[in-house]
Amino acid sequence: MIPTRYLGWLSTLPISLWVFLWNPWAAVFPLLLFGIGLRDVLQSKHAILRNYPLLGHFRFLLEYIRPEIRQYFIEDDETQLPFSRNQRALVYQRAKGQNDKRGFGTLIDPYRSRAIWLNHSNAAKHPRSEAFRIKIGNDACLRPYESAVLNVSAMSFGALSANAVRALNRGARLGNFAQDTGEGSISPYHRQEGGDLIWEIGSGYFGCRDAAGNFCPEKFSRQAADPQVKMVEIKLSQGAKPGHGGVLPAAKVSAEIALTRGVEPGEDCVSPATHSRFSNPIELLEFVAELRRLSGGKPVGFKLCIGDPVEFAGICKAMLATRIIPDFVVVDGTEGGTGAAPVEFADHVGMPVRDGLLFVHNCLRGVGLRNQVKIGAAGKVVSGFDVAILLAIGADWCNAARSFMFALGCIQSRTCHTDECPTGVATQNARRQRGLDVGEKALRVMNFQRATVQSLAELLGAAGLETPEELHARHFMTRDSQGQPVPLSSIYPEIDHGVFLESGGASFAALPALYRSSWAVASADRFGAASPNASISDRSRAHSAR
């Protein structure tokens, strides 16, 4: 009981001290708030907190949970950030083997700008999706590979967790398709499950490098001899950050990652922006030939996101000059990307996959080599319809990365670059990885791929076709800038076979300006415009003299 003579004086005390005098434990929380508010007023880092102590923290809290609020409560089902709720739901349903049908009609506006639809036939067919295999390997390849029409795109161990790598590879084995290792090389987790691998060789030459970071033929040959390795892919650039190298910080270079990549643990792991093994198109193709020989004749090609069109035209000129023809080219699009990338590169650098794919397809047609080089395409492939469009524009098969991540349980939290992936897909945190069950997720990976290829078969059948090779842009319609329906082939036209070889003829003169100008200045001996005094015959003779 407080004496009455002290009440007048106590009435001037802060309420928190009143509470403390009455019940010391009840005063802890108000005192804590007082301390936080005092710290807010005294600090100089955040103006909001200094002007609005305590209340300012609510602003930071709301900002922190804004992506989740938007994703779960505000965005509509077709908003793609970067994948829409409907796209994600389709993958989840197919991965789980659930009903993926939709009732009550389409949710998209068929009259919207650039809408695309398939021309169905009144003589529908019933193709078998199991027969959709693509032989990759030209006459110089001793061990061609029969590829699925949809495979797992490049994602490295280190970017993905060990459990994610294992689940993808086991799913690939169960479904008879392939997994691209990404440039982080072949980890023990790729080997545990026995699925087909496409070994990606990046500028860091991880898994086949010497102590100085240069390409090591002996190490490459040992790795490439593994029966699991079905193809070898040289990475020139990737859609998420074309023309940009990368650094895995020392803190993330664990002993496992260091062993897989052939680097020192606890040191920065650098992927340069360019390769040290070659510096021009001719040397690139010579590297292709070397890897083909060292691998025992397995298919070898390269992956790139198209940047300066002149440079790919130059690679085609180098094919003519050297007669070294890669077995395949994988075209990545700027809309791709699973890991960390600078915002400017992710948003503003590189050609989208459809445009890049058409350019590669047409350049190979222009030099008469399209029948010897298979083309893969990667970039936001979710459904059978996505696959069908890319096949129609010029691809022979497709790769997908983030769609398979959804099949693993990814919820598009967009925290891949923070090592805080909540589902254990893109993290090295052992506790978070524990939530990803390899056996269960492998079945979902298999289910998603199988259901997607089956949906492709149904689309082909509806168009009256039997095989993916029969699909062309003329089988689709789209809307032009005025909203009028036009054939997709008018937006993505094919050029004539061998037209580049007759550069002085009328057919060449009738080509779109992009092809004429690119071919005119392309160089086989440099990435960029040709020297004004050099000709293709000069470079061919120089190569023959080596």
Secondary structure, DSSP 8 states (H G I E B T S, - for coil): ---GGGHHHHTTS-HHHHHHHH-GGGGHHHHHHHHHHHHHHH--S-HHHHHSTTTHHHHHHHHHTHHHHIIIIIS-TT--SSS-HHHHHHHHHHHHT------SS-SS-TTSTT-EEE---SS-----GGG-EEEE--TT-SS-EEEESEEE----BTTB-HHHHHHHHHHHHHHT-EEE--TT---HHHHHH--EEEEEE-TT-TTSB-TTS-B-HHHHHHHHTSTTEEEEEEES--SSSTT--EEE-GGG--HHHHHHHTS-TTS-EEE-SS-SS-SSHHHHHHHHHHHHHHTTS--EEEEEE--SHHHHHHHHHHHHHH----SEEEEE-TT--SS---HHHHHHSS--HHHHHHHHHHHHHHTT-GGGSEEEEESS--SHHHHHHHHHHT-SEEEESHHHHHHHT------GGGT--TTSSS---HHHHTT--HHHHHHHHHHHHHHHHHHHHHHHHHTT-SSGGG--GGGEEEE-TTS-EEEHHHHS----TTGGGGTTSHHHHTS-HHHHHHHHHB-SSSSSB--TT--HHHHHHHHHT-
